């Protein structure tokens, strides 16, 4: 971070969390262990670390200060923002026909993105800082945030259709709040990876900045918000009324995802294997 007075808020094996000493902002960097060559994807261990911190920073209504707006920034310590779901885990569970564990993973993801979407109960503005490729479930996490800040030259997409699946942890629901339902369906079913510049033109990315300027842009966004905190707190409430995405909606969609995953054939699983190997090569080179 560029601010002088910061506080290392917590220590977890897979994430790094920092922020100003007054607790007004929490910067969570995924993949803090990327230097070990681990794939920067939605591993269950990292999800658990993320949700533990997110739960710890969530304040019950009686502990919130009226007019106090906090920020949560979801970023990455790896070269990629997030390459998506843990395909290696998916393959194991699909081959074993383990619906319960696959559904448990999916529900954990849904609970997390819904928390981002609702602003931790309403007093937090959530920001995705995308400085590397955001694919599949990684892009879904960014879409769940109130504001997406992306650097130029980043790849963003939902490629699950390549192995016969669809992004089932919120992509359709959140995309439909940014683009038309028809375009959201096309983006999902064609599986194209777009540049961050294209995503900005489409209205998916809110703020586009040159490479290396993402953190500074988020700091400026936070300063701007803090000049009118009541307005942004009110917008959290208005968004929940005018464009709600309920946890029930997300859970029903993710059950469709689980049943679709369990029906995948051997050809689809071989495609998953090739993607996992490509991610492993990428992680090895990046490490």
For each residue, the residues with C-beta under 8 A, 3 or more apart:
1: 6 18 27 215
2: 215 216 219
3: 6 20 219
4:
5: 20 21
6: 1 3 18 19 20 21
7: 18 19 20 21
8: 11 16 17 18
9: 17 18 19 26 53
10: 17 53 56
11: 8
12: 15 16 17 32 49 52 53
13: 32 33 45 49
14: 30 31 32 33 43 45 46 49
15: 12 28 29 30 31 32 46 49 50 53 77
16: 8 12 28 29 32 77
17: 8 9 10 12 26 27 28 29 53
18: 1 6 7 8 9 26 27 29
19: 6 7 9 23 24 25 26 27
20: 3 5 6 7 23 24 25
21: 5 6 7
22:
23: 19 20 26 57 70
24: 19 20 68 69 70 71 226
25: 19 20 70 71 72 73 222
26: 9 17 18 19 23 53 57 70 71 72 73
27: 1 17 18 19 73 75
28: 15 16 17 50 53 54 72 73 74 75
29: 15 16 17 18 32 75 76 77
30: 14 15 40 46 50 74 75 76 77 78 81 82
31: 14 15 34 38 40 46 76 77 78 80 82
32: 12 13 14 15 16 29 77
33: 13 14 36 38
34: 31 37 38 40 77 78 79 283 286 287
35: 287
36: 33 287
37: 34 283 284 287
38: 31 33 34 43 283
39: 43 83 88 276 279 280 282 283
40: 30 31 34 76 78 79 80 81 82 83 132 283 286
41: 82 83 84 85 86 87 137 138 279
42: 46 47 82 84 85 86 109 137 138 141
43: 14 38 39 46 47 86 89
44: 47 48 86 89 105 108
45: 13 14 48 49
46: 14 15 30 31 42 43 49 50
47: 42 43 44 50 51 105 108 109 112
48: 44 45 51 52 108
49: 12 13 14 15 45 46 52 53
50: 15 28 30 46 47 53 54 112
51: 47 48 54 55 108 111 112 115
52: 12 48 49 55 56
53: 9 10 12 15 17 26 28 49 50 56 57
54: 28 50 51 57 58 72 112 115 120
55: 51 52 58
56: 10 52 53
57: 23 26 53 54 70 72 120 124
58: 54 55 115 120 121
59: 63 64 120 121 123
60: 63 64 121
61: 64 121
62:
63: 59 60
64: 59 60 61 68 121 122 123
65: 68
66:
67: 229 230 233
68: 24 64 65 123 229
69: 24 123 124 125 225 226 229 232 233
70: 23 24 25 26 57 120 123 124 125
71: 24 25 26 124 125 126 127 222 225
72: 25 26 28 54 57 116 120 124 125 126 127
73: 25 26 27 28 126 127 128 129 218
74: 28 30 116 126 127 128 129 141 142 145
75: 27 28 29 30 81 128 129 131 214 215
76: 29 30 31 40 80 81 82 129 131 132
77: 15 16 29 30 31 32 34
78: 30 31 34 40 81 132 286
79: 34 40 132 286
80: 31 40 76 83 132 133 134 135 138 282 286
81: 30 40 75 76 78 128 130 131 132 133 134 138 142 154
82: 30 31 40 41 42 76 134 135 137 138 139 141
83: 39 40 41 80 133 135 136 138 279 282
84: 41 42 87 135 136 137 138 139 159 160
85: 41 42 89 90 109 136 137 169
86: 41 42 43 44 89 90 105
87: 41 84 90 91 272 275 276 279
88: 39 91 92 276
89: 43 44 85 86 92 93 105
90: 85 86 87 93 94 102 261 272
91: 87 88 94 95 269 272 273 276
92: 88 89 95 96 98
93: 89 90 96 98 101 102 105
94: 90 91 97 102 261 262 264 269
95: 91 92 269
96: 92 93
97: 94 262
98: 92 93 101 102
99: 102 103 258 259 262
100: 103 104
101: 93 98 104 105
102: 90 93 94 98 99 105 106 258 261 262
103: 99 100 106 107 254 255 258
104: 100 101 107 108
105: 44 47 86 89 93 101 102 108 109
106: 102 103 109 110 168 169 254 255 257 258
107: 103 104 110 111 251 254
108: 44 47 48 51 104 105 111 112
109: 42 47 85 105 106 112 113 137 140 169 170 254
110: 106 107 113 114 169 170 247 250 251 254
111: 51 107 108 114 115 247
112: 47 50 51 54 108 109 115 116 141
113: 109 110 116 117 140 141 143 144 169 170 174 250
114: 110 111 117 118 144 170 245 247 250
115: 51 54 58 111 112 118 120
116: 72 74 112 113 119 126 141 144 145
117: 113 114 126 144 145 170 174 245
118: 114 115 121 122 236 240
119: 116 122 123 124 125 126 146 236
120: 54 57 58 59 70 72 115 123 124 126
121: 58 59 60 61 64 118 124
122: 64 118 119 233 236 237 240
123: 59 64 68 69 70 119 120 233 236
124: 57 69 70 71 72 119 120 121 236
125: 69 70 71 72 119 146 147 225 232 236
126: 71 72 73 74 116 117 119 120 144 145 146 147
127: 71 72 73 74 145 146 147 148 149 218 221 222
128: 73 74 75 81 134 141 142 143 145 147 148 149 150
129: 73 74 75 76 149 214 215 218
130: 81 134 142 148 149 150 151 154 156 196 205 214
131: 75 76 81 150 151 154 214
132: 40 76 78 79 80 81 154
133: 80 81 83 138 154 155 156 193
134: 80 81 82 128 130 138 139 142 150 154 155 156
135: 80 82 83 84 138 139 155 156 157 158 159 193
136: 83 84 85 139 140 157 158 159 160 167
137: 41 42 82 84 85 109 140 141 167 169
138: 41 42 80 81 82 83 84 133 134 135 141 142
139: 82 84 134 135 136 142 143 156 157 158 167 171
140: 109 113 136 137 143 144 158 167 169 170 171 174
141: 42 74 82 112 113 116 128 137 138 144 145
142: 74 81 128 130 134 138 139 145 148 156
143: 113 128 139 140 148 170 171 174 175 178 204
144: 113 114 116 117 126 140 141 170 174
145: 74 116 117 126 127 128 141 142 148
146: 119 125 126 127 236 239
147: 125 126 127 128 206 207 221
148: 127 128 130 142 143 145 204 205 206 207
149: 127 128 129 130 205 206 207 209 214 217 218 221
150: 128 130 131 134 154 156 196 199 200 205 207 208 209 214
151: 130 131 154 196 208 209 210 211 212 213 214
152: 196 197 208 209 210 211
153: 195 196 197 211
154: 81 130 131 132 133 134 150 151 195 196
155: 133 134 135 193 194 195 196
156: 130 133 134 135 139 142 150 193 194 195 196 199 204 205
157: 135 136 139 187 191 192 193 194
158: 135 136 139 140 161 166 167 171 187 188 191
159: 84 135 136 162 191 193
160: 84 136 163 165 166 167 188 191
161: 158 164 165 166 188 189 190 191
162: 159 191 271 275
163: 160 264 268 269 271 272 275
164: 161 260 264 265 268 271
165: 160 161 168 257 260 261 264 268
166: 158 160 161 171 172 188 189 257 260
167: 136 137 139 140 158 160 170 171 172 188 257
168: 106 165 171 253 254 256 257 258 260
169: 85 106 109 110 113 137 140 250 254 257
170: 109 110 113 114 117 140 143 144 167 173 174 245 250 253
171: 139 140 143 158 166 167 168 174 175 184 188
172: 166 167 175 176 184 185 188 253
173: 170 176 177 245 249 250 253
174: 113 117 140 143 144 170 171 177 178 245
175: 143 171 172 178 179 183 184 187 188 204
176: 172 173 179 180 181 184
177: 173 174 243 245
178: 143 174 175 202 203 204
179: 175 176 183 184 187 202 203 204
180: 176 183 184
181: 176 184 185
182: 185 186
183: 175 179 180 186 187 202
184: 171 172 175 176 179 180 181 187 188
185: 172 181 182 188 189
186: 182 183 189 190
187: 157 158 175 179 183 184 190 192 194
188: 158 160 161 166 167 171 172 175 184 185 191
189: 161 166 185 186
190: 161 186 187
191: 157 158 159 160 161 162 188
192: 157 187
193: 133 135 155 156 157 159
194: 155 156 157 187 198 199 202
195: 153 154 155 156 198 199
196: 130 150 151 152 153 154 155 156 199 200 205 208
197: 152 153 200 201 208
198: 194 195 201 202
199: 150 156 194 195 196 202 204 205
200: 150 196 197 203 204 205 208
201: 197 198
202: 178 179 183 194 198 199 205
203: 178 179 200
204: 143 148 156 175 178 179 199 200
205: 130 148 149 150 156 196 199 200 202 208
206: 147 148 149
207: 147 148 149 150 217 221
208: 150 151 152 196 197 200 205
209: 149 150 151 152 213 214 216 217
210: 151 152 213
211: 151 152 153
212: 151
213: 151 209 210 216 217
214: 75 129 130 131 149 150 151 209 217 218
215: 1 2 75 129 218 219
216: 2 209 213 219 220
217: 149 207 209 213 214 220 221
218: 73 127 129 149 214 215 221 222
219: 2 3 215 216 222 223
220: 216 217 223 224
221: 127 147 149 207 217 218 224 225
222: 25 71 127 218 219 225 226
223: 219 220 226 227
224: 220 221 227 228
225: 69 71 125 221 222 228 229 232
226: 24 69 222 223 229
227: 223 224
228: 224 225 231 232
229: 67 68 69 225 226 232 233
230: 67 233 234
231: 228 234 235
232: 69 125 225 228 229 235 236
233: 67 69 122 123 229 230 236 237
234: 230 231 237 238
235: 231 232 238 239
236: 118 119 122 123 124 125 146 232 233 239 240
237: 122 233 234 240 241
238: 234 235 241 242
239: 146 235 236 242 243 244
240: 118 122 236 237 243 244
241: 237 238 244
242: 238 239
243: 177 239 240
244: 239 240 241
245: 114 117 170 173 174 177 249 250
246: 249 250
247: 110 111 114 250 251
248: 251 252
249: 173 245 246 252 253
250: 110 113 114 169 170 173 245 246 247 253 254
251: 107 110 247 248 254 255
252: 248 249 255 256
253: 168 170 172 173 249 250 256 257
254: 103 106 107 109 110 168 169 250 251 257 258
255: 103 106 251 252 258 259
256: 168 252 253 259 260
257: 106 165 166 167 168 169 253 254 260 261
258: 99 102 103 106 168 254 255 261 262
259: 99 255 256 262 263
260: 164 165 166 168 256 257 263 264
261: 90 94 102 165 257 258 264
262: 94 97 99 102 258 259
263: 259 260
264: 94 163 164 165 260 261 268 269
265: 164 268 269
266: 269 270
267: 270 271
268: 163 164 165 264 265 271 272
269: 91 94 95 163 264 265 266 272 273
270: 266 267 273 274
271: 162 163 164 267 268 274 275
272: 87 90 91 163 268 269 275 276
273: 91 269 270 276 277
274: 270 271 277 278
275: 87 162 163 271 272 278 279
276: 39 87 88 91 272 273 279 280
277: 273 274 280 281
278: 274 275 281 282
279: 39 41 83 87 275 276 282 283
280: 39 276 277 283 284
281: 277 278 284 285
282: 39 80 83 278 279 285 286
283: 34 37 38 39 40 279 280 286 287
284: 37 280 281 287
285: 281 282
286: 34 40 78 79 80 282 283
287: 34 35 36 37 283 284
